[in-house]
Amino acid sequence: MKKTIITVACALAAPLAFAQTSTTTTEQTTTTQPAATTETTTTYSSGTVTTYEPGKTIVVKSPEGPVSFALGTAARVVDGAGKIVTAPLRAGQKVRVYYTGPTEKRTVERVIVED
């Protein structure tokens, strides 16, 4: 009887002991073409807007200092809910700029306004 109670108690406690407590998410895009498959990782920089020229550039003041991004035609400016923002960004607005590529060839995918 004592052995059965201990076995049941261990069986009930085991799922709690092996429960996952945190998760990590990485955004990756895989493009498949007839000749090749490429994989890119999207990174982001967050801070406040210092300069914004629609369709051209955005400069964001981050903890590392000012960071300049070239905006292409594919870059989208959205709010936290994913709705497109039509008004020009103002200096001082908090944003998160998602981009791909190395520092000298960053390509902006989207800008999320955090206000």
KEMAR-824704 format. One line per 5 residues: their letters; for each residue x, y, z negated of N, C-alpha, C. Coordinates in steps of 0.2 Angstrom, whole numbers. Example, Ala and Ser with C-alpha at 12.3 -4.5 7.8 and 13.67 -1.06 7.14 Angstrom:
// residues 2
as	66/-28/-39/62/-22/-39/66/-16/-39 | 64/-11/-35/68/-5/-36/64/0/-39
//
This chain:
// residues 115
mkkti	4/-6/0/0/0/0/4/6/0 | 9/6/-4/14/12/-5/18/13/2 | 20/8/5/23/8/11/19/11/17 | 13/9/17/8/11/22/7/19/21 | 6/21/15/5/29/14/11/32/16
itvac	17/30/15/23/33/17/24/33/25 | 22/28/28/22/28/35/17/32/38 | 11/33/36/6/38/38/9/45/37 | 12/46/31/14/53/30/19/55/35 | 24/51/36/30/52/41/27/53/48
alaap	22/49/50/19/49/57/15/56/58 | 12/59/52/9/65/53/14/71/53 | 20/70/49/24/76/49/29/76/55 | 30/71/59/35/71/64/33/76/70 | 27/77/72/26/82/77/28/89/75
lafaq	27/90/68/29/97/66/36/98/66 | 40/93/64/47/93/64/50/94/71 | 47/92/76/50/93/83/46/98/87 | 42/102/84/39/108/88/44/113/90 | 42/115/96/46/121/100/44/127/97
tsttt	49/131/95/47/138/91/48/144/96 | 52/143/101/52/149/106/53/147/113 | 52/152/117/53/150/125/57/156/128 | 60/154/133/64/159/137/61/159/144 | 60/165/147/58/165/154/63/169/159
teqtt	64/166/164/69/168/169/65/169/176 | 65/175/179/61/175/185/66/173/191 | 64/168/195/68/166/201/63/166/207 | 66/168/212/62/167/219/66/163/223 | 63/158/226/66/153/231/63/154/238
ttqpa	67/156/243/65/157/249/67/151/254 | 63/148/257/64/142/261/63/144/269 | 69/144/272/68/145/280/71/139/283 | 69/138/290/71/132/293/79/130/292 | 83/135/292/90/133/292/93/133/285
attet	90/137/280/93/137/274/88/139/268 | 90/138/262/86/139/256/91/144/252 | 88/150/250/91/154/246/88/155/239 | 91/157/234/88/158/227/91/165/225 | 87/169/222/89/175/220/86/176/213
tttys	89/180/208/87/181/202/85/188/201 | 80/190/198/77/197/197/79/199/190 | 82/205/190/84/208/184/81/215/183 | 81/217/177/78/224/176/82/228/172 | 80/235/173/83/240/168/78/244/166
sgtvt	78/246/159/72/250/157/75/256/154 | 71/261/154/73/268/151/68/273/153 | 70/279/153/65/285/155/68/288/162 | 63/290/165/64/293/172/67/300/171 | 73/301/175/76/308/175/74/311/181
tyepg	75/307/187/74/310/193/70/305/198 | 65/307/201/61/303/206/59/306/212 | 61/303/218/59/305/225/56/300/228 | 49/300/228/45/295/231/48/292/238 | 49/285/238/51/282/244/59/283/245
ktivv	62/286/241/69/287/241/73/285/235 | 73/288/230/77/286/224/73/287/218 | 76/284/212/74/285/206/80/284/201 | 81/289/196/86/288/192/83/287/185 | 85/282/181/83/280/175/88/281/170
kspeg	87/285/164/91/285/159/90/279/154 | 95/275/154/95/269/149/100/270/144 | 100/265/139/105/265/134/113/265/137 | 113/262/143/120/262/146/122/268/149 | 117/273/150/118/279/154/113/279/160
pvsfa	114/284/164/109/285/170/111/280/175 | 106/277/178/106/272/183/102/274/189 | 105/274/195/102/276/201/100/270/205 | 94/270/208/91/265/212/88/268/218 | 90/265/224/87/267/230/80/263/231
lgtaa	75/267/233/68/264/234/67/262/241 | 66/256/243/64/254/250/56/254/251 | 54/253/256/47/253/258/43/247/254 | 47/242/252/44/236/249/43/237/241 | 46/242/239/46/243/231/39/246/230
rvvdg	36/243/224/29/245/222/30/248/215 | 26/253/214/26/256/207/19/254/204 | 19/251/199/13/248/195/13/250/188 | 7/250/185/6/250/178/7/244/174 | 6/244/168/7/237/164/2/232/166
agkiv	-4/234/169/-9/229/171/-8/227/178 | -3/229/181/-2/227/188/-5/231/193 | -9/237/191/-12/241/196/-7/246/199 | -8/247/206/-3/252/209/-4/259/206 | 1/262/205/1/269/203/2/274/209
taplr	-2/278/210/-2/283/216/1/289/214 | 1/292/208/4/298/206/11/297/206 | 15/303/208/22/303/207/24/302/200 | 30/298/199/32/298/192/35/304/190 | 35/306/183/37/312/180/43/310/176
agqkv	47/315/175/53/315/171/51/313/164 | 54/309/160/52/307/154/47/301/153 | 45/299/159/40/293/158/45/286/157 | 42/282/153/46/276/152/44/271/157 | 49/268/160/48/263/166/53/257/165
rvyyt	51/252/168/56/246/169/56/244/176 | 63/245/179/64/244/186/67/237/187 | 63/233/191/65/226/193/69/226/199 | 75/223/200/79/224/206/83/217/207 | 85/216/213/89/210/214/96/213/218
gptek	101/209/218/107/211/221/112/214/216 | 118/214/218/124/217/214/123/225/213 | 127/227/209/126/234/207/126/239/213 | 131/238/217/132/242/223/126/241/229 | 123/236/228/118/234/233/111/232/230
rtver	109/236/225/103/234/221/97/236/226 | 92/231/226/86/232/230/80/232/225 | 76/237/224/71/238/220/65/234/222 | 62/229/218/56/226/220/50/229/217 | 50/231/211/44/235/208/47/239/202
vived	43/244/201/44/248/195/37/248/191 | 38/246/184/32/246/180/33/252/175 | 27/256/175/27/262/171/24/259/164 | 28/260/159/26/258/152/22/262/148 | 21/268/150/17/273/146/10/271/145
//
